[in-house]
Amino acid sequence: MMNAPAAVPGVPTALHRGEDELPFVEFEDNFEVQLLQADVEAGLWVVRTRIGPGKTIQRHKHTGEVFAVTYSGAWKYLEYPEINTAGSYLFEPAGSIHTLHTPETNEGVTDIWFAIRGANLNLDADGNVESFLDAGFVLEFYLALCKEKGLGRPNVIGA
């Protein structure tokens, strides 16, 4: 068995969080979020989501890029034909607008990892901004939900 090399003095170390260190909390009905990282200054937030079958997330626009990896289940954007399934990778350019949907035929939850730069602007039927999510909002909301559920303050990277 080899010994792990020692950290190099003066060089930042990698940060690790085990799956059980950061709880999933219900963000809205049939939609759980695990906040992995929030860098408010850089406008980056990294979340893992678990979404039940037949769930539609409000139409929204991204001000920055989004990177997504699907672990299980299936989902799509109502505006596009492609379906994301386990193992799928998706890149969304800044300015993209779409409505996330999980088919009712899904068996179990759809598990997706997202890295999001900038804000998520939630749009009404006329395309007007109703609300927004960004790294600062998601961090505060996630920590408040954890506290409300008696989960303490998780050690989110960047918090």
N, C-alpha and C positions, 0 to 999 in steps of 0.2 A: 504494500500500500504506500503510495507516495504522499508526502506531506505537502499541504497547500503552500504555495509561495507566500512570503510575508508581504504585506502592503508596502508600497514604495513611499517613503517619507516625502511629504509635500505634494503628493498626487492624490486627488479626490478618490475616495473609495466608492465602490458600487453599493447601491442601497437595495435591500431585499425585503419583501413582505410576503409572508406565506398566505395562502388563500384564506386560512382561518383567522388571520390577524385583522382583516378588514371585513366587517360584516356587510351582507346585502341588506338593504332597507327598502321598503316599499316607497317609491317615488310618487307613483300614482297607481290606481287600481290595475292589477295584472301586469305591473312593470316595476321590477326591482333593480336597484343600482348599487354597485360596489365602487366607491371612489378610490382609485389606486394612487393618483397623483394630481396635484393642483399647483400650478405655477402661475399665480395671479399676475405677476409682473410680465411674464412672457405670454400670457393669455393661452396657456396650454392646460387642458384637463383630460385625464385618461380615466375612462370608466369601463367597467364590465357590466353588461345589462343582462337580465333574464326577463324575457317577455313571453307571456302566455299566448296560446292560440287565439286568433280572431281579434287581436289588438291593433288599433290604428293610432299612431302618434300624430299629433297635429302637424299640418303642413308647415314647413319651416325653411328658412334660408340660412346658409352658413357664411359668415364673414371671412373665414379662413378655411384652410384645408382640413379634411377629415380622412382618417385612415381607419379601416375596419377589418376585423378578422372574425369569421363566424366559427364558433366551436361546435354548436349543435343546432338542430332545428332548421327552419327556413324562413326567409323574409324577403321582401322586395319593396321597391318604391313604386307607388301606384302610377307614377308618371312614366315608368320605364318597364320594358319586358323582362329584364334579367331577374333571376331568382338567386339569392344568396343561400347556399347550403353549407354544411360542415366542411371546413377547409377553404372556403371562399375568402378572397381578399378583395376589398373595394377601396378605391381612392376617389374622393370627391373634391373637385377643385373649389376654391373660394368662389362664392356667389351662387353655388348650386341650390336649387329649390326642389323640395320633394316631400312626400308623405310616406313614412315608414309604416309597413303593414305586415303582420304575421298571419298566414292563412289559418282559417278555422280547422283545416284538415291536419294541422300539425299535431303530433303526439308528443305531449310534454312541452317544456319551455324551449325557447330559442335563446341561445347564449351567445352574446356578441361582445367583443372587445373593441372600443373606440378610442382613438387619440384625436382630440379636437382642438384646433387652434382658433382663437377668436370667439365670437358669440354665435349662438343659435337663436335666430330671430323667429319667434312663433307668429304665423300669419293668419289673419282672418280670411273669410271667403273672398274678400275684395283685394287681398294682397297687402293689407295694412298690418303693421307690426302691432301685435297685442301684448306681447311680453317677450322677455329674452332670458337666456341662460348663458353665463360665461363662467370662467374658472372661479371667480370670487363668489358668485351666487351659489354655484353647485357645492363649493366647499362649505360655505355657511349652512346651507340647507341640509347637506349630508350630515354634518356634525350635529346640527339641531335634531334631526331625526334619530340619530344614534343615541343622543342624550335622552330624548323623549321615550325611547324604547328601553332605557336602562342599560345600554351597551357601553357606556363610558365614552371616552374620546379616543377613537382609533388613531393609530400612528400613520396617517396618510402622508405620503412623501410630499414635501413642500408645505405642509400645514404647520 
